[in-house]
Amino acid sequence: MKRKDKETLKNMGDPEMKAQAADLKKRIFQLKFKRTTSPIENPLALRTARRKIAVINTWLRQRELAKSKTAAEVKK
């Protein structure tokens, strides 16, 4: 994944990131279905989509942990 792609994903809001992950999951499903019936043009598309989903999920989790950490600090 290119640095520009990572930066644009990182600057997205949580709902946009979740929508992007859902779209990628649909794409993975479609690619797997196509792969079983006939060879696909770019087999690396599956890998890049899976990795992009992993990056999105990582950033969502980091944001969630940061929010809970700040909430815990406020309660103290």
Secondary structure, 3 states (H helix, E strand, C coil): CCHHHHHHHHCCCHHHHHHHHHHHHHHHHHHHHHHHHCCCCCCHHHHHHHHHHHHHHHHHHHHHHHHHHHHHHHHC
